[in-house]
Amino acid sequence: MKDRNIPPRGGRWKRSSGVLAGLFMPLLCACFWAGGSAYKPVIIVHGLFDSPKNLLNLQRFISESHPGTNVTIIDLFDGYESLKPLWTQVEGFKAVIYPIMQNAADGVHFICYSQGGLVCRGILSTLPEHNVHTFISLSSPQAGQYGDTDYFKDVFPECVKSEIYHFCYLGIGQRFSICNYWKDPHHKDLYVNVSSYLALLNTEKPHPNATEWRKNFLKIQKLVLIGGPDDGVITPWQSSQFGFYDDNETVVEMQKQDFYLSDAFGLKTLAAREDLITCTFPGVQHIQWHSNETVFHACMEKWLV
């Protein structure tokens, strides 16, 4: 018995298929554009010393994988402007991002790279009306930074990591974004007392808005934490997944951090909901994360729907 789906003549089948395709594809396209994209808008926030041009590959990956997606790379605080205090940046980014959210009835996704991941956390914590579905934190120092890297030598050329606290833990130091998340494990009391940003976000410093911020943050549906051992900038690299040094500079993983155990801002709740995802990739340097197509397909693509 012949399979009815297999034509006796290849040429006739091709001609028929071509006619059908010619009739069907315009109709499909018309329906697609009439209904809009099936994918939620994606908002991308750059990192320290970056600008939107550094993230064009990531934008292309999204557009190729999910055609029709509205992808916006926010053009604010580029280059050395990214050294401005993080609360200043949060308010600036929030003013531009909120209208995008208001025009997205089904919500939006965040992809926030490096320092941008901390900016996005500030937005998520302080904006009650946000509608972020998935927050992808791409190699971001979520638990803090403590390490000598080229980024920090650009700002503190004469200092080693053990000395930076002398500047960062002064009032004037907190006027620089890097100091807002500099976390010296040997001077934790100073960090907690002086930090005007990260210690508040991580509820390491008690503050009256902690309950509200936690509620706002938990409105996200997924938190994706991406990082890897060959990053070379985020130090320790496990900070990208909320791990950090103890006072012996031994890394304590996220699940053993006090802010996780106490569920201070919602990490433990997200894990219990199975909405906390970690993606660890070796062999990727810090400046390569947003241009690595393998990382995109493995760690980001499936969440941007």
N, C-alpha and C positions, 0 to 999 in steps of 0.2 A: 504494500500500500504506500502510495506517495504521500509525503508530508505536504499538506495544503499550504503551508507557509513557505515552501521552497518552490519558486517558479520554474517551469520547464525551460525557459529561455532567459538568460541573464540580462540581455539587452532590454527585453520588454519590461522586466521588473525594475530596472534602473530608470527607464523612461517614466513608468507609472509612479515610482517613488519620487522622481523629480517633480512631477506634476503635483503630487500630494504635498510635497514639501513647499512648493511654490505657493500653494493655497493656504497651507496651515501656518507657516512661519509668520507671515504678516499678521494673521489673527492672533497668534500667541504673543507677538511683540506688542500688539495693540492692547491686549489684555494686561500685559505686564506693566506697560506705562500708564494705563488707566488706573490700575490698582496701586501703583507705586511699588517700591522695592519691598521684597519680602523680609528684608533684613533691617535690624535696628541701626540707627546712625551710630557711628563710631567717632569718639572724640579722643584725640591723641595729644598728650602733653609732653614736651621735650624735657631734657635734663640740663645739668649744669654746663654752661658755656655753649649750649647747643642752639639751634634754630630749626624752623620747619624743614629747611632743605636737607637736614641730616636724616629726616624720617620719611623721605619720599619712597624708598624701597618698601617700607612697611605699608605705606598707603597703597602701593602697587600690588603687593601680595593680597591685601584685602579685596581690592577691586577685581583682581583676577579670580580669586576664590569665591567671592560673593558679589557677582555683578550687580550693579545698581545701588550698592551701599553708599550712603552719604557719609564720606570720611572727611573730618575736619581736623587739621593740625593747627592748634592755636598758636598764633604768631604774637607772642608777648614775652617780655623779659628775655630777649635773645642775648647771646654772648655774655659780656660782662654785666649786663643788666640782671642776669640770673643770680648775681651775688646779693641782690636786695633781700631784705628780711622775708622769711617765708610767709608770715602773716600778710605782708604787703602783697606778695604774689598771689596768695589765696584769694584776696579780695579782687585783684585785677582779673585773674582767670575766671573767678566766679561770675563777674559782671558780663563776660563774653559768653560763657558756657550756659548760663541759666536760660537765655532766650532759645538756645538750641534745644534744651530739655523741654521747654514749654511747647515747642513745635513738634515734639515726638511723643505722640499719644501712647505708644507702646514701650517707651523708655529708650535709653541709650546705653552704650557700652563705653567704658574708659580703658584706654591703654596708656599707661603713664610710666615713662622711662626714667630710671635713675632718680635724681633729685625730684623729678616730676611726680614720682610715686608718692612722695611726702606731701607735695602740693595737693595732689588729688585726695589724699586722706584728710587734709584740712578742709577741703570742700565737702567731702562726704560727711564729715563730723559736724560741720557748722551750718549746713544747708538742709533744713527740715523738708523742703519741698523737692529734694532731688529725686530723680527716677532712674538712677543708674542700675542696670540689671547686672552686668558683669564688670568687675574691677580687676583688670590685669595689671599687676605690679611687675614691671619688667626690670629686673636687676636694680632694685631700689633699696637703699639702706634703712629699711623699716625699723630696725632695732637700734640704729645708730651707726656711726663710723668712727673707727680708730685705726689709722694706718697711714704710713708714708706712701703717697702715690703722686704721680705727675700732676694731677688735679690740685692737690693741696700744696705742692711745691710752687705752683704758679702763684698762689696767694700768700704762702708763708715760706719764701725761698730760703730763709736762714734757720728755720726751725725743724726739729725732729718731732715725731709724734708725742713724745713724752713731755714736750715743752709747750705744745700748742694750747693747753688748758690755761696757761697764764694769760693768754689773750682772749680766748673764747669765753672764759668764765668771768669776764668783766662785762659791765653793761654795754660798753662800746663794741665788744666782740659780738654780741647778739644782734648787731646791726648787719651782720654778714650771714648769708644763708647757710654757709658751711658750718658756722658755729652753732646754728640752731639745731643741728643734729650730731655735733661732735660729742662723743660719749666716752670719756676717759674712764676705764674701769678701775683705775687706781685713785680716782678722785670723784667717786660716785656722789658723795654728799654735795660737793660743789656743783656738779652737773644738775642734780635735782633742784638745788636752791636757785640756780641761775638760769637754767634752760627755759627759754620763753616759748618753745615750740614742741619739740619731740617729747620732753618729759610730760607735757600736758596731754598730747595725743595718746601716749602710752599709759596715761594715768599713773605715772611714777611719782608725779607731784599732785597731791589732792587739789581739786578745784571744783567750784560749785556747778559747773556745766557738765560734769562727767556723765551723769545719768542721761541727760539729753543727748550729748554727743554719741553715747553708746547706742541709744535708740535710733538716731539718724544713720549711724554707720551700718547697723544691722538691717537697714532697708535694702541693701544690696542682696542679690540672689546668689552670686558666686564671687569668691575671691580666689584669684589665681596668682600664685607667687612663683616667679621664674628667676632662677639664678644658677650659678655653677662654680666649681672649684678653681677654674682657670680665668675667672673674671679679671683679676689683677687690679681692680680699683675699689670695689666694695669690700671693706675689710672689717670683720671677717666676712667672707662671701656669704656665710649663713645668715647674715643680717637681712639679706634679701628674702629670707624665709623666717624672719623674726627670731633667729638665734643670735647669741652674742657672748662676748667674753665675760668670764668671772674675773676676780681680782688677780688671778694667776695667769690670765690670758689663755685660759682653757675655754673652748666654745661650749656653751650650754644651749642645747637645742630648744626650739620654740616651746615644745610641750612641757619643759621644765622651768620655763621663765615664770616669774611671779605674776606678770600681767596675764599670762595664759591660764595659770592655775586658778587665779581669782576671777577669771573671765571679765577683766576690768573694762575692756572696750568691745568684747564680743567674739574674740577668736575661738574660744572654746565652744561657744554656741554655734558658730559657723561650722566647726568640725563636727559637732553632734548632728547638725542638719545635713552633713555630707556636702556642704557647700564651700569647703576649704580645700583647695587643690594646690599641691606643690609640684613643680616641674623642674627637675635638676638636669642640666646639660653640661658635660665636661667639654673642654676644648674650645670654648667660646670666650673671647676676650670682651671686655666691657663695651668697647665701641662697636662691636660686631653684632650685638643682640638684635638690634632693630633691622639689620640687613641680612640676617641669616634665615633663609627660606625654610630650612629644615626645622629650626626652632619654631617658626611661625606655624607650620603645618602640625607639628607635634604638640605644641603647648597653647596655641591661641585660636586657631581656625575653628575648632568645634564649638567654642564658647561664643562666637560672634554671630549668633543667629537671632 
